[in-house]
Amino acid sequence: MPEKSDVCVLISAGAEWRALLPHFPGADIQPTPYGESFKTSIGLQSVRFLHGGWGKVAAAGSTQYAIDRWQPDRVINLGTCGGFSGRVERGAVILAEKTLIYDIIEQMTDFDSAIRHYCVDFDLSWLPAEPPQPVIQGTLVSADRDILPADIPDLIRKYNASFADWESGAIAWVCNQNNLPCLILRAVSDLVDADTSEGEAYGEYTFFEEQCQHIMENFASALPEWLDLFKFANRPS
């Protein structure tokens, strides 16, 4: 019989995973084709954590792997994202109400239809007025690259975007294809200006690692409450 977990929590970046592990001392770490994994109980729920890897390829593959292997009822993705300077503050927690993959270039048919194909809208009707953490709901845009300052004006104009990452769009789409509720929470680790990077994380990986320590500590603390609430999420229609 396949092993069953109530929830799978996917962590993408290596720095995020390393920052999370100290909050689960004694975890029985196991290898997978993608990254390390461990199982624990939080409240009355069995929770499987997986380091799925960075970028859309690893994110999509590891999400489907987790679904097939552990047959979760729900999937959560915790991690970091970049923010657009002036539109969001560093440290803000982003709750994805929509995900979109913006680095698709379609030149044979309709570009907008290609973008829409991988869009996912989330049913957040289960969310209470006061969630476990203060959150900003919005569209989280993804691409297999860091935020390019030159892209920011078009991302704002086309999608009203204020934050971006590498993996959320792929994770959300795979969960949607499997008819599984998905919760994506990303905290802003660094800011990029429309003209130039602030130089905080780009070329300064230690800065990103430091931000991950704070961000993942906060997520680990709030996770039990998120899990209790997320039980009431509906499957995608």
C-alpha positions as CSV (number, residue, x, y, z in Angstrom):
1,M,0.0,0.0,0.0
2,P,1.3,3.5,-0.8
3,E,2.2,5.6,2.2
4,K,-0.5,8.2,2.9
5,S,-0.1,11.7,4.4
6,D,-2.9,14.2,5.0
7,V,-0.8,17.1,3.8
8,C,2.4,17.5,1.8
9,V,4.4,20.7,2.4
10,L,6.7,21.5,-0.5
11,I,9.8,23.6,0.0
12,S,11.7,24.7,-3.1
13,A,15.0,26.5,-2.5
14,G,17.9,24.9,-0.7
15,A,18.3,27.8,1.6
16,E,14.6,27.6,2.6
17,W,14.9,23.9,3.3
18,R,18.1,24.4,5.5
19,A,16.3,27.2,7.4
20,L,13.3,25.0,8.0
21,L,15.0,21.8,9.3
22,P,16.1,23.2,12.8
23,H,12.4,23.6,13.6
24,F,11.9,19.9,13.3
25,P,14.7,18.4,15.4
26,G,15.0,14.7,15.3
27,A,13.2,14.4,12.0
28,D,14.0,11.1,10.2
29,I,15.4,12.6,6.9
30,Q,15.0,10.3,3.9
31,P,16.3,10.8,0.3
32,T,14.0,11.1,-2.7
33,P,14.8,11.6,-6.4
34,Y,14.3,15.3,-5.8
35,G,15.5,16.2,-2.4
36,E,15.3,15.3,1.3
37,S,12.0,14.4,2.9
38,F,10.6,13.7,6.4
39,K,7.2,12.9,7.9
40,T,5.9,14.3,11.2
41,S,2.6,14.8,13.0
42,I,1.2,18.3,13.5
43,G,-2.0,18.3,15.6
44,L,-3.9,15.3,14.4
45,Q,-2.6,15.5,10.8
46,S,0.2,13.6,9.2
47,V,2.4,16.0,7.3
48,R,5.1,15.1,4.8
49,F,7.8,17.7,4.0
50,L,9.7,17.5,0.7
51,H,12.5,19.6,-0.6
52,G,11.3,19.7,-4.1
53,G,14.0,21.8,-5.7
54,W,14.1,25.2,-7.5
55,G,12.7,26.1,-10.9
56,K,9.6,25.0,-12.8
57,V,11.0,21.6,-13.9
58,A,11.8,20.5,-10.4
59,A,8.7,22.1,-8.9
60,A,6.3,20.3,-11.3
61,G,8.1,17.0,-11.1
62,S,8.4,16.9,-7.4
63,T,4.8,18.0,-6.9
64,Q,3.5,15.1,-9.0
65,Y,6.0,12.8,-7.3
66,A,4.7,13.8,-3.8
67,I,1.0,13.4,-4.9
68,D,1.7,9.9,-6.4
69,R,3.8,8.7,-3.5
70,W,2.0,10.1,-0.5
71,Q,-1.5,10.7,-1.8
72,P,-2.1,13.9,0.2
73,D,-5.5,15.5,0.5
74,R,-3.9,18.9,0.4
75,V,-0.6,20.5,-0.7
76,I,1.1,23.5,0.8
77,N,4.1,25.4,-0.6
78,L,6.1,27.6,1.8
79,G,9.0,29.8,0.8
80,T,10.2,33.2,-0.4
81,C,9.6,35.5,-3.3
82,G,11.0,38.7,-4.6
83,G,9.0,42.0,-4.4
84,F,8.7,45.0,-6.6
85,S,10.1,48.0,-4.7
86,G,7.4,50.5,-3.8
87,R,4.6,48.0,-4.2
88,V,5.3,45.7,-1.3
89,E,7.5,45.6,1.8
90,R,10.2,43.2,2.6
91,G,9.0,40.5,5.0
92,A,5.3,40.7,3.8
93,V,3.6,37.3,3.6
94,I,2.0,36.7,0.2
95,L,-1.0,34.4,-0.1
96,A,-1.5,33.5,-3.7
97,E,-5.0,34.0,-4.9
98,K,-3.8,33.4,-8.5
99,T,-0.6,32.1,-10.0
100,L,0.7,32.8,-13.5
101,I,3.7,31.8,-15.5
102,Y,5.0,34.8,-17.4
103,D,8.1,33.5,-19.2
104,I,6.1,31.7,-21.9
105,I,6.8,33.0,-25.4
106,E,4.2,31.8,-27.9
107,Q,4.7,33.0,-31.5
108,M,2.7,30.4,-33.5
109,T,-0.8,31.0,-32.1
110,D,-2.2,33.2,-29.4
111,F,0.3,34.5,-26.7
112,D,-2.4,35.4,-24.2
113,S,-4.1,32.0,-24.5
114,A,-0.8,30.3,-23.7
115,I,-0.3,32.4,-20.6
116,R,-3.9,31.7,-19.5
117,H,-3.4,27.9,-20.0
118,Y,-1.1,27.8,-16.9
119,C,-3.0,30.3,-14.8
120,V,-4.6,29.0,-11.6
121,D,-7.2,30.8,-9.5
122,F,-7.6,29.7,-5.9
123,D,-10.8,29.3,-3.9
124,L,-10.0,31.1,-0.6
125,S,-13.5,31.0,0.7
126,W,-12.2,29.0,3.7
127,L,-9.9,31.8,4.8
128,P,-11.1,33.6,8.0
129,A,-11.0,37.4,8.4
130,E,-7.9,37.1,10.6
131,P,-5.6,34.4,9.3
132,P,-2.7,33.0,11.3
133,Q,-0.3,35.5,9.8
134,P,-1.1,38.9,8.3
135,V,-1.1,38.3,4.5
136,I,-1.4,40.1,1.2
137,Q,-3.5,38.4,-1.3
138,G,-2.6,38.8,-4.9
139,T,-1.3,37.3,-8.1
140,L,2.0,35.5,-7.7
141,V,3.9,35.4,-11.1
142,S,6.6,32.8,-11.8
143,A,9.4,32.4,-14.3
144,D,12.6,30.4,-14.5
145,R,14.7,33.5,-13.6
146,D,15.0,36.1,-10.9
147,I,13.1,39.3,-11.4
148,L,14.6,41.4,-14.2
149,P,14.1,45.1,-13.5
150,A,13.2,45.8,-17.1
151,D,10.3,43.3,-16.8
152,I,8.6,45.0,-13.9
153,P,6.6,47.7,-15.7
154,D,5.0,45.2,-18.1
155,L,4.3,42.7,-15.2
156,I,2.5,45.5,-13.4
157,R,0.6,46.7,-16.4
158,K,-0.4,43.2,-17.7
159,Y,-1.0,41.4,-14.4
160,N,-1.1,44.0,-11.6
161,A,1.8,42.0,-10.1
162,S,3.9,43.0,-7.1
163,F,5.9,39.9,-6.4
164,A,7.4,37.0,-8.3
165,D,9.1,33.6,-7.7
166,W,10.3,30.6,-9.7
167,E,8.1,27.7,-8.7
168,S,4.6,28.7,-7.6
169,G,3.0,28.6,-11.0
170,A,4.2,25.1,-11.7
171,I,3.2,23.7,-8.2
172,A,-0.3,25.3,-8.4
173,W,-0.9,24.0,-12.0
174,V,0.1,20.4,-11.1
175,C,-2.1,20.4,-8.0
176,N,-5.0,21.8,-10.0
177,Q,-4.6,19.0,-12.6
178,N,-4.8,16.5,-9.8
179,N,-7.9,18.2,-8.3
180,L,-6.1,18.9,-5.0
181,P,-6.5,22.1,-2.8
182,C,-3.2,24.0,-2.9
183,L,-2.1,26.7,-0.5
184,I,0.9,28.9,-1.5
185,L,2.5,31.2,1.1
186,R,5.6,33.1,0.1
187,A,7.3,35.9,2.1
188,V,9.2,38.7,0.4
189,S,12.9,38.2,0.9
190,D,14.2,41.0,-1.2
191,L,13.1,43.9,-3.3
192,V,13.9,44.9,-6.9
193,D,13.5,48.4,-8.3
194,A,12.0,49.0,-11.7
195,D,15.3,50.4,-12.8
196,T,17.9,48.3,-11.0
197,S,18.2,45.7,-8.3
198,E,18.8,47.0,-4.8
199,G,21.8,44.7,-4.7
200,E,20.4,43.0,-1.6
201,A,20.1,39.4,-2.7
202,Y,21.5,39.6,-6.3
203,G,25.2,38.7,-5.8
204,E,24.8,38.6,-2.0
205,Y,23.6,35.0,-1.3
206,T,24.3,35.4,2.4
207,F,21.6,38.1,2.5
208,F,19.1,35.7,1.0
209,E,20.1,33.0,3.5
210,E,19.6,35.4,6.4
211,Q,16.2,36.3,5.2
212,C,15.3,32.7,4.9
213,Q,16.1,32.1,8.5
214,H,13.5,34.7,9.7
215,I,10.9,33.7,7.0
216,M,11.0,30.0,7.6
217,E,10.9,30.4,11.4
218,N,7.7,32.5,11.1
219,F,6.2,29.9,8.8
220,A,7.1,27.0,11.1
221,S,5.5,28.8,14.0
222,A,2.2,29.6,12.1
223,L,2.0,26.3,10.2
224,P,-0.2,24.4,12.8
225,E,-2.9,27.1,12.6
226,W,-2.7,27.1,8.8
227,L,-3.1,23.4,8.7
228,D,-6.2,23.5,10.9
229,L,-7.8,26.1,8.6
230,F,-6.8,24.5,5.4
231,K,-8.7,21.4,6.3
232,F,-11.8,23.3,5.1
233,A,-10.5,24.1,1.7
234,N,-12.6,22.7,-1.2
235,R,-11.2,20.7,-4.1
236,P,-10.9,22.7,-7.4
237,S,-14.1,22.5,-9.4
